[in-house]
């Protein structure tokens, strides 16, 4: 048996989890802490890496105090983290500018300047696009892609850019602080869209870096997710309350590890994640890209597999919006006086308890009301930073109950759209694994099964799937299980939900209408929200 400390570094906070692993993975304890996401009027979305670190220190010290024996003999530290952040750091590993979130969409000017002249496809010069697709299997066709953020810092914050030593992602910035090493795991490197998928050994593509004017000296060493990057440095160990020399593993990004934590590791396995963001990921053994739908394969923690990945930027964030703007005035009534102010974990569970209880009162189809979950624009299967959330078809009979159910159904309609779009390129599984905070609710799981028309399986502790995936990488590295794919056997399914066929017609009608909302309102979104 081994003991692992795993960090799930999300958009709104970090969850620090202590695991035991032998013939299955068991969580011993978890502690959460929140931090800020600064959404700026110009489309910016920034975070302070020092806040990440302070949250990690706070949660780790509490785990170490409560479990001193296990923390004294850790097999390793690992990570699951948000991806496609841009964290430019100096030689000490300290940020020269705030982390630019995957949600940041300020770099449209830079995309226009660096992306090349006409002819353009998806906003990028056709020649550059072809070169990127050939060498990296993907293309920086979104204004939110990290390379455009890199150039935004270069053009808008030249003094900070001049001090930059390396380009890192979120977990890599934390690893640098823990170990003094500047690395990226293969999946993080791929997320830069500069990773050479054709090279025998992991590297950034010289041809693509040259085409996109990226300084190769800024790029770190590429390592495997199951590699030990280095020992925990004395200074970091003292801050964290952990033994010096504890092995620090490279870990992985949320897009690759949440599927591992869901046990969706075999070829064609499909999982749905609903956290702050949401997505559908399917395991495949071939590269695929659908530029028209903004879907592409991403390199996973298992180097022999890819994840065909479709992302919704605000999934659980929509439910938080419901809590803040629809539920907050009555929440104490419906929660039977359970506090929702005791920290992120208490609020998290209370939110879904409340949502489940209220939504269950509404008929499937939410009385004909539809909700579009595009609170911060949309990326897939269409990209439009001007798209916005909306309720449609409200009548005199519509109440908060219908509105809340419509929000959950809207997110699930988008997941069905993802699955159907993915099936144009890859094979998806007949049974879907469901993880993330949304999977805490049996009502949400049943709605998802009904809308996608497939059985849905929920794992134990689904809100911890990212941390579970990170811990399983240590199990692979330590030899508890031979491969990332085989780690599936260590993950336990908690519940299964079968689709209710009698609801298929209702949801088919609603889904058909849902898919028509964006093209019918595209010009209006542009009129209201363009800069």
C-alpha positions as CSV (number, residue, x, y, z in Angstrom):
1,X,0.0,0.0,0.0
2,X,1.2,3.5,-0.8
3,X,0.1,7.0,0.5
4,X,-0.2,9.9,-1.9
5,X,-0.9,13.6,-1.5
6,X,-2.7,15.0,-4.6
7,X,-3.6,18.5,-5.5
8,X,-6.6,19.4,-7.7
9,X,-5.8,23.0,-8.8
10,X,-9.0,24.3,-10.2
11,X,-10.3,27.7,-11.4
12,X,-12.0,28.7,-8.2
13,X,-9.9,26.8,-5.6
14,X,-7.6,23.9,-4.7
15,X,-8.6,20.7,-3.1
16,X,-5.8,18.8,-1.3
17,X,-6.5,15.1,-0.9
18,X,-4.7,12.3,0.9
19,X,-5.1,8.8,-0.6
20,X,-4.2,5.2,0.2
21,X,-3.8,2.9,-2.7
22,X,-3.5,-0.9,-2.9
23,X,-6.1,-3.0,-4.8
24,X,-8.3,0.2,-4.9
25,X,-8.0,3.9,-4.2
26,X,-9.4,5.3,-1.0
27,X,-9.6,8.9,0.1
28,X,-8.4,9.5,3.7
29,X,-9.1,13.2,3.9
30,X,-9.5,16.3,1.8
31,X,-9.2,20.0,2.5
32,X,-10.2,22.9,0.2
33,X,-9.3,26.5,-0.1
34,X,-10.6,29.1,-2.5
35,X,-8.9,31.9,-4.4
36,X,-10.0,34.6,-6.9
37,X,-10.6,34.7,-10.6
38,X,-10.4,38.2,-11.8
39,X,-12.7,38.7,-14.8
40,X,-11.8,42.0,-16.4
41,X,-14.1,44.3,-18.6
42,X,-11.8,43.8,-21.6
43,X,-12.3,40.1,-21.7
44,X,-9.3,39.3,-19.4
45,X,-9.4,36.5,-16.9
46,X,-6.5,36.4,-14.5
47,X,-5.3,34.7,-11.3
48,X,-2.5,35.3,-8.9
49,X,-0.2,32.3,-8.6
50,X,0.8,33.5,-5.1
51,X,-2.8,32.9,-4.1
52,X,-2.6,29.3,-5.6
53,X,0.5,28.8,-3.4
54,X,-1.0,30.2,-0.2
55,X,-4.1,27.9,-0.7
56,X,-1.8,24.9,-1.2
57,X,0.2,25.8,1.9
58,X,-3.0,26.3,4.0
59,X,-4.6,23.0,3.0
60,X,-1.4,21.0,3.1
61,X,-0.5,22.1,6.6
62,X,-3.9,21.1,7.8
63,X,-3.6,17.6,6.2
64,X,-0.2,17.2,7.7
65,X,-1.4,18.2,11.2
66,X,-4.3,15.8,11.0
67,X,-2.4,12.9,9.5
68,X,1.2,13.2,10.6
69,X,2.1,9.5,10.2
70,X,0.8,9.2,6.6
71,X,2.4,12.5,5.6
72,X,5.7,11.5,7.0
73,X,5.9,8.5,4.7
74,X,4.4,9.9,1.5
75,X,5.2,7.9,-1.7
76,X,4.7,11.1,-3.7
77,X,3.0,14.3,-4.4
78,X,1.0,14.7,-7.6
79,X,-1.2,17.2,-9.4
80,X,-4.3,17.7,-11.5
81,X,-4.7,21.2,-12.7
82,X,-6.6,23.6,-14.9
83,X,-4.9,23.8,-18.3
84,X,-3.9,26.4,-21.0
85,X,-3.0,29.1,-18.4
86,X,-0.1,31.2,-19.4
87,X,2.3,31.7,-16.4
88,X,5.4,33.5,-17.4
89,X,8.0,33.1,-14.6
90,X,11.5,34.4,-13.8
91,X,14.5,32.3,-13.0
92,X,13.3,31.9,-9.4
93,X,10.0,30.5,-10.6
94,X,8.1,33.6,-9.5
95,X,5.5,35.1,-11.9
96,X,6.4,38.2,-13.8
97,X,2.7,38.8,-14.6
98,X,-0.6,37.3,-13.3
99,X,-1.6,33.9,-14.7
100,X,-3.8,34.4,-17.8
101,X,-6.6,31.9,-17.4
102,X,-7.8,29.6,-20.2
103,X,-10.9,31.9,-20.1
104,X,-8.9,35.0,-21.1
105,X,-9.9,36.3,-24.5
106,X,-8.0,39.6,-24.8
107,X,-5.6,38.6,-27.5
108,X,-7.7,39.1,-30.6
109,X,-5.3,41.8,-31.9
110,X,-2.3,39.6,-31.3
111,X,-4.0,36.7,-33.1
112,X,-4.7,39.0,-36.0
113,X,-1.1,40.2,-36.2
114,X,0.8,37.0,-35.6
115,X,-1.8,34.7,-37.2
116,X,-0.9,35.9,-40.6
117,X,-2.6,37.4,-43.6
118,X,-5.3,36.0,-45.8
119,X,-6.2,33.4,-46.9
120,X,-7.3,32.6,-43.4
121,X,-9.1,29.5,-41.9
122,X,-10.6,29.9,-38.5
123,X,-8.8,33.2,-38.1
124,X,-5.3,31.8,-38.9
125,X,-3.3,32.0,-42.1
126,X,-3.9,28.8,-44.1
127,X,-0.1,28.1,-44.4
128,X,0.5,28.5,-40.7
129,X,-2.6,26.5,-39.9
130,X,-1.5,23.6,-42.2
131,X,2.0,23.7,-40.6
132,X,0.5,23.6,-37.1
133,X,-1.8,20.8,-37.9
134,X,1.0,18.7,-39.5
135,X,3.4,19.1,-36.6
136,X,1.2,19.4,-33.6
137,X,-2.1,17.7,-34.5
138,X,-3.9,20.9,-33.5
139,X,-4.1,24.6,-34.3
140,X,-4.2,27.8,-32.4
141,X,-7.6,28.8,-33.9
142,X,-9.1,30.3,-30.7
143,X,-8.3,33.7,-29.3
144,X,-8.1,31.9,-26.0
145,X,-5.2,29.7,-27.0
146,X,-2.0,30.3,-24.9
147,X,0.3,31.4,-27.8
148,X,-1.9,34.5,-28.3
149,X,-1.7,35.3,-24.6
150,X,2.1,34.9,-24.8
151,X,2.1,37.6,-27.5
152,X,-0.4,39.7,-25.5
153,X,2.1,39.9,-22.6
154,X,4.9,40.6,-25.1
155,X,3.1,43.5,-26.7
156,X,1.2,44.9,-23.7
157,X,3.5,44.2,-20.8
158,X,7.0,44.4,-22.3
159,X,8.8,45.0,-19.1
160,X,7.3,41.8,-17.6
161,X,8.0,39.9,-20.7
162,X,11.6,41.0,-20.7
163,X,12.0,39.4,-17.2
164,X,10.4,36.1,-18.2
165,X,12.5,33.0,-18.1
166,X,10.0,30.2,-18.8
167,X,6.5,29.7,-20.1
168,X,4.7,27.4,-17.6
169,X,1.1,26.2,-17.0
170,X,-0.6,26.3,-13.6
171,X,0.7,23.1,-12.0
172,X,4.1,23.6,-13.5
173,X,4.4,26.9,-11.8
174,X,3.6,25.2,-8.5
175,X,6.1,22.4,-9.3
176,X,8.8,25.0,-10.0
177,X,8.1,26.5,-6.5
178,X,8.3,23.1,-4.9
179,X,11.4,21.7,-6.7
180,X,13.2,24.5,-8.5
181,X,12.7,22.6,-11.8
182,X,11.1,24.0,-14.9
183,X,9.1,21.3,-16.7
184,X,5.9,20.5,-18.5
185,X,4.2,17.1,-18.6
186,X,3.4,15.9,-22.2
187,X,-0.2,16.9,-21.9
188,X,0.6,20.4,-20.6
189,X,3.1,20.8,-23.4
190,X,0.5,19.7,-26.0
191,X,-1.9,22.3,-24.6
192,X,0.5,25.0,-25.7
193,X,-0.3,23.8,-29.2
194,X,3.5,23.9,-29.9
195,X,4.1,20.2,-29.0
196,X,5.5,18.1,-31.8
197,X,3.3,15.0,-32.0
198,X,5.5,13.5,-34.8
199,X,8.8,13.5,-32.8
200,X,9.9,10.3,-31.2
201,X,10.9,12.1,-28.0
202,X,8.7,14.9,-26.5
203,X,9.7,18.3,-27.8
204,X,8.2,21.6,-28.9
205,X,8.1,21.9,-32.7
206,X,10.8,24.3,-34.0
207,X,8.8,24.9,-37.2
208,X,5.7,25.9,-35.4
209,X,7.5,28.1,-32.8
210,X,9.3,29.8,-35.7
211,X,6.0,30.4,-37.6
212,X,4.3,31.8,-34.4
213,X,7.3,33.8,-33.3
214,X,7.8,32.0,-30.0
215,X,11.3,32.1,-28.4
216,X,12.4,28.4,-27.9
217,X,14.4,29.5,-24.8
218,X,11.1,30.2,-23.1
219,X,9.9,26.6,-23.3
220,X,10.7,24.1,-20.5
221,X,11.8,20.5,-20.4
222,X,9.1,18.0,-21.3
223,X,8.6,15.0,-18.9
224,X,6.1,12.1,-18.5
225,X,3.2,12.5,-16.1
226,X,4.4,9.5,-14.1
227,X,7.9,10.9,-13.7
228,X,9.4,12.2,-10.5
229,X,10.5,15.8,-11.3
230,X,12.5,16.2,-8.2
231,X,12.5,16.2,-4.4
232,X,10.7,18.7,-2.4
233,X,13.0,21.6,-1.6
234,X,13.8,22.5,2.0
235,X,12.1,25.9,1.9
236,X,8.9,24.6,0.3
237,X,8.9,21.6,2.7
238,X,9.0,23.9,5.6
239,X,6.2,26.0,4.3
240,X,4.0,23.0,3.6
241,X,4.8,21.1,6.8
242,X,6.0,18.0,4.8
243,X,9.3,16.1,4.9
244,X,12.1,17.5,2.7
245,X,13.0,15.2,-0.2
246,X,9.4,14.0,-0.7
247,X,9.1,12.9,-4.4
248,X,7.2,15.4,-6.5
249,X,5.6,13.9,-9.6
250,X,4.8,15.8,-12.8
251,X,1.1,15.0,-12.7
252,X,-1.2,16.1,-15.4
253,X,-3.9,18.5,-16.5
254,X,-7.6,18.2,-15.8
255,X,-8.4,17.4,-19.4
256,X,-6.3,14.2,-19.2
257,X,-6.5,13.2,-15.6
258,X,-10.2,13.6,-14.8
259,X,-10.9,10.8,-17.3
260,X,-8.3,8.7,-15.5
261,X,-10.0,9.5,-12.2
262,X,-13.3,8.5,-13.7
263,X,-11.9,5.1,-14.7
264,X,-12.5,6.0,-18.4
265,X,-9.1,4.9,-19.6
266,X,-9.8,2.2,-22.2
267,X,-10.1,2.8,-25.9
268,X,-13.4,4.6,-26.8
269,X,-14.3,5.2,-23.2
270,X,-16.3,8.5,-22.9
271,X,-16.7,10.6,-19.8
272,X,-18.6,13.8,-19.0
273,X,-17.2,16.3,-16.5
274,X,-19.2,19.0,-14.8
275,X,-17.1,21.3,-12.6
276,X,-16.7,25.0,-13.0
277,X,-16.2,24.2,-16.7
278,X,-17.5,21.1,-18.4
279,X,-16.5,18.8,-21.2
280,X,-16.9,15.5,-22.9
281,X,-13.7,13.4,-23.4
282,X,-13.3,10.2,-25.4
283,X,-10.2,8.0,-25.4
284,X,-8.9,7.3,-28.9
285,X,-5.7,5.9,-30.4
286,X,-5.6,8.3,-33.4
287,X,-5.2,12.0,-33.8
288,X,-8.4,13.9,-34.9
289,X,-9.4,17.5,-35.3
290,X,-12.6,19.2,-36.3
291,X,-11.8,22.9,-36.8
292,X,-15.4,23.7,-37.6
293,X,-16.5,22.5,-34.2
294,X,-13.3,23.4,-32.3
295,X,-12.7,19.8,-31.1
296,X,-9.3,18.1,-31.2
297,X,-7.5,15.3,-29.7
298,X,-5.2,16.2,-26.8
299,X,-2.3,14.2,-25.5
300,X,-3.2,12.3,-22.3
301,X,-1.3,11.1,-19.3
302,X,-1.0,7.8,-21.2
303,X,1.4,8.6,-24.1
304,X,-0.1,5.9,-26.2
305,X,-3.6,7.4,-26.1
306,X,-5.4,10.7,-26.9
307,X,-8.5,12.4,-25.6
308,X,-10.9,13.8,-28.1
309,X,-11.9,16.8,-26.1
310,X,-14.9,19.2,-26.4
311,X,-15.1,21.9,-23.8
312,X,-17.9,24.1,-22.3
313,X,-16.3,26.9,-20.4
314,X,-19.2,27.5,-17.9
315,X,-21.0,24.4,-16.7
316,X,-20.9,24.3,-12.9
317,X,-20.4,28.0,-13.1
318,X,-23.9,28.3,-14.4
319,X,-25.1,26.5,-11.3
320,X,-23.1,28.9,-9.1
321,X,-24.9,31.7,-11.0
322,X,-28.2,30.1,-10.1
323,X,-27.2,29.9,-6.4
324,X,-26.2,33.6,-6.4
325,X,-29.0,35.0,-8.4
326,X,-32.0,32.7,-8.1
327,X,-31.6,30.7,-4.9
328,X,-29.8,32.8,-2.4
329,X,-32.8,34.6,-1.1
330,X,-34.5,31.3,-0.2
331,X,-31.7,28.9,0.3
332,X,-32.0,28.6,4.1
333,X,-35.6,27.4,3.7
334,X,-34.8,24.6,1.3
335,X,-31.6,23.5,3.0
336,X,-33.3,22.9,6.3
337,X,-30.9,25.4,8.0
338,X,-27.7,23.6,6.9
339,X,-25.0,26.2,6.7
340,X,-23.6,27.1,3.3
341,X,-21.0,29.4,4.7
342,X,-18.5,27.0,6.2
343,X,-16.1,27.0,3.3
344,X,-15.9,25.9,-0.3
345,X,-16.7,22.2,0.3
346,X,-19.7,23.0,2.4
347,X,-21.1,25.4,-0.2
348,X,-20.3,23.0,-2.9
349,X,-22.3,20.1,-1.4
350,X,-25.1,22.4,-0.2
351,X,-25.6,23.8,-3.6
352,X,-26.1,20.5,-5.2
353,X,-28.4,19.2,-2.4
354,X,-30.5,22.3,-2.9
355,X,-30.5,22.1,-6.6
356,X,-31.5,18.4,-6.5
357,X,-34.4,19.0,-4.1
358,X,-35.8,21.9,-6.0
359,X,-35.2,20.6,-9.6
360,X,-36.9,17.3,-8.8
361,X,-40.2,19.2,-8.4
362,X,-40.2,20.3,-12.0
363,X,-41.4,18.2,-15.0
364,X,-38.7,17.0,-17.5
365,X,-38.3,19.7,-20.1
366,X,-38.6,22.5,-17.6
367,X,-42.1,23.5,-18.8
368,X,-40.6,24.2,-22.3
369,X,-38.0,26.7,-20.9
370,X,-34.5,26.5,-22.4
371,X,-31.2,27.9,-21.0
372,X,-28.0,28.4,-23.0
373,X,-24.9,27.9,-20.7
374,X,-22.7,30.5,-22.4
375,X,-22.0,32.9,-19.5
376,X,-18.5,33.7,-20.8
377,X,-18.9,33.1,-24.5
378,X,-18.6,29.6,-26.1
379,X,-15.8,27.6,-27.6
380,X,-17.3,24.4,-28.9
381,X,-19.0,23.2,-31.1
382,X,-19.0,26.8,-32.2
383,X,-16.6,29.5,-31.0
384,X,-18.1,32.9,-30.3
385,X,-16.8,35.1,-27.4
386,X,-20.0,37.2,-27.9
387,X,-22.4,34.4,-27.2
388,X,-24.2,34.7,-23.9
389,X,-26.5,32.7,-21.6
390,X,-30.2,33.2,-22.0
391,X,-33.5,31.8,-20.8
392,X,-36.0,31.2,-23.6
393,X,-39.7,30.5,-23.7
394,X,-40.6,31.8,-20.2
395,X,-44.3,32.1,-19.6
396,X,-46.7,33.2,-16.8
397,X,-46.5,29.7,-15.5
398,X,-42.7,29.7,-15.3
399,X,-41.2,29.9,-11.8
400,X,-37.7,29.5,-10.2
401,X,-38.1,25.7,-10.2
402,X,-38.4,25.6,-13.9
403,X,-35.6,28.1,-14.4
404,X,-33.3,26.0,-12.2
405,X,-34.1,22.8,-14.0
406,X,-33.6,24.5,-17.4
407,X,-30.1,25.5,-16.3
408,X,-29.2,21.8,-15.6
409,X,-30.9,20.6,-18.7
410,X,-29.1,23.3,-20.8
411,X,-25.7,22.0,-19.7
412,X,-26.8,18.5,-20.4
413,X,-28.1,19.4,-23.9
414,X,-24.6,20.9,-24.6
415,X,-23.0,17.6,-23.5
416,X,-25.3,15.7,-25.9
417,X,-24.2,18.1,-28.6
418,X,-20.6,17.3,-27.8
419,X,-21.1,13.6,-27.9
420,X,-22.9,13.7,-31.3
421,X,-20.3,16.0,-32.7
422,X,-17.5,13.7,-31.5
423,X,-19.1,10.7,-33.2
424,X,-18.4,12.3,-36.6
425,X,-14.7,11.6,-36.0
426,X,-14.3,8.9,-33.3
427,X,-16.3,6.1,-31.6
428,X,-17.8,6.9,-28.2
429,X,-18.8,4.5,-25.5
430,X,-22.3,3.2,-25.0
431,X,-22.0,3.8,-21.3
432,X,-20.8,7.3,-20.1
433,X,-18.8,7.9,-16.9
434,X,-19.9,11.1,-15.1
435,X,-17.7,13.0,-12.7
436,X,-17.2,16.5,-11.2
437,X,-19.4,18.4,-8.8
438,X,-22.5,18.0,-11.0
439,X,-22.2,14.2,-10.4
440,X,-22.9,14.7,-6.7
441,X,-26.5,15.1,-7.6
442,X,-28.5,12.0,-8.5
443,X,-31.1,14.2,-10.2
444,X,-28.4,15.7,-12.5
445,X,-27.0,12.3,-13.3
446,X,-30.5,11.0,-14.2
447,X,-31.2,14.1,-16.3
448,X,-27.9,13.5,-18.1
449,X,-28.8,9.9,-18.8
450,X,-32.2,10.9,-20.1
451,X,-30.8,13.6,-22.4
452,X,-27.9,11.7,-23.9
453,X,-29.9,8.5,-24.1
454,X,-27.2,6.3,-22.5
455,X,-26.5,4.7,-19.2
456,X,-24.5,7.0,-16.9
457,X,-22.1,5.7,-14.3
458,X,-21.0,7.8,-11.3
459,X,-17.8,6.9,-9.4
460,X,-17.2,7.2,-5.7
461,X,-16.3,10.8,-4.7
462,X,-16.9,12.1,-8.2
463,X,-16.0,15.6,-7.2
464,X,-12.5,14.3,-6.5
465,X,-11.9,12.7,-9.9
466,X,-9.0,15.0,-10.8
467,X,-7.2,14.3,-7.5
468,X,-7.9,10.6,-8.0
469,X,-6.4,10.7,-11.4
470,X,-3.3,12.5,-10.1
471,X,-2.9,10.0,-7.3
472,X,-3.2,7.1,-9.8
473,X,-0.2,8.5,-11.7
474,X,1.9,7.9,-8.5
475,X,0.5,4.4,-8.4
476,X,1.8,3.8,-11.9
477,X,5.1,5.4,-11.1
478,X,5.5,3.4,-8.0
479,X,4.6,0.1,-9.7
480,X,1.2,-0.5,-7.9
481,X,-0.4,-0.8,-11.4
482,X,1.5,-1.2,-14.6
483,X,-0.1,1.4,-16.9
484,X,-2.5,4.3,-16.8
485,X,-5.0,2.3,-18.7
486,X,-4.9,-0.5,-16.1
487,X,-5.5,2.0,-13.3
488,X,-9.2,1.7,-14.2
489,X,-9.5,-1.4,-12.0
490,X,-8.7,0.7,-8.9
491,X,-11.7,3.0,-9.5
492,X,-15.1,2.0,-8.0
493,X,-18.5,2.8,-9.6
494,X,-20.9,4.1,-7.0
495,X,-24.2,4.3,-9.0
496,X,-25.7,3.7,-12.4
497,X,-28.5,5.6,-14.1
498,X,-30.5,4.2,-17.0
499,X,-32.2,6.6,-19.5
500,X,-36.0,6.8,-19.2
501,X,-37.2,6.0,-22.7
502,X,-40.6,7.6,-22.1
503,X,-38.8,11.0,-21.9
504,X,-37.0,10.6,-25.1
505,X,-39.5,12.5,-27.2
506,X,-39.7,15.4,-24.8
507,X,-36.0,15.8,-24.7
508,X,-35.6,15.3,-28.4
509,X,-37.9,18.3,-29.0
510,X,-36.2,20.5,-26.5
511,X,-32.7,19.5,-27.8
512,X,-33.7,20.3,-31.4
513,X,-34.8,23.7,-30.3
514,X,-31.7,24.2,-28.2
515,X,-29.3,23.7,-31.1
516,X,-31.2,26.3,-33.2
517,X,-30.8,29.1,-30.6
518,X,-27.3,30.2,-31.4
519,X,-27.6,30.5,-35.2
520,X,-30.9,32.3,-34.7
521,X,-29.3,34.8,-32.3
522,X,-25.7,35.1,-33.5
523,X,-26.2,38.6,-35.0
524,X,-27.9,39.8,-31.8
525,X,-25.1,38.5,-29.6
526,X,-22.6,40.3,-31.8
527,X,-24.6,43.5,-31.7
528,X,-24.9,43.5,-27.9
529,X,-21.5,42.2,-26.9
530,X,-18.8,43.0,-29.5
531,X,-16.1,45.4,-28.4
